[in-house]
Amino acid sequence: MTPCRLIYRSIANPSTLDEKSLVNLENQSANHNRRLGICGLLLLSGDRFLQVLEGTSKFVNQVYGKIIQDVRHHDVNLLSYEEIVKPEFIEWDMKLVDLGTLDAQVQKLFREKYPVNNNLFLFNDDAFLMTSLLVDMRHAQSKANSCLSS
């Protein structure tokens, strides 16, 4: 089976944005993805989601089919779907990062590189830029985690 990477964005429904719902979303997604061999990262900026999923195309497609119908968000918009050689997000079955809670120094760096409006990161149609944002966030999270464990 061919490994692939899928990136989409969506708008969260207000009931999804409380802390308990977000923790449940992350845990349920991680448990489900683990069983299917999928890894990924979900970014939140205000009420906007940007997510990357990686794994075998069969299971990534299956999960994306469920995501499209998930009532916790709407306006799901596929940005990128490509075959990959190796996954970039292998550290996490699913990791949720609220960009509004990033360290001030990390936020400053990201705000200089990525589009922002009204203090929120914009998840636009530029698939290359959104992939870059996700990969940069992976590196930032990995570095933060290694600093915490040192």
PyMOL commands that set and color helices and strands:
alter all, ss='L'
color gray80, all
select helices_A, chain A and resi 14-16+19-36+57-69+99-101+104-113+127-149
alter helices_A, ss='H'
color red, helices_A
select strands_A, chain A and resi 3-12+39-45+48-56+73-83+95-98+116-117+120-121
alter strands_A, ss='S'
color yellow, strands_A
deselect
rebuild
show_as cartoon
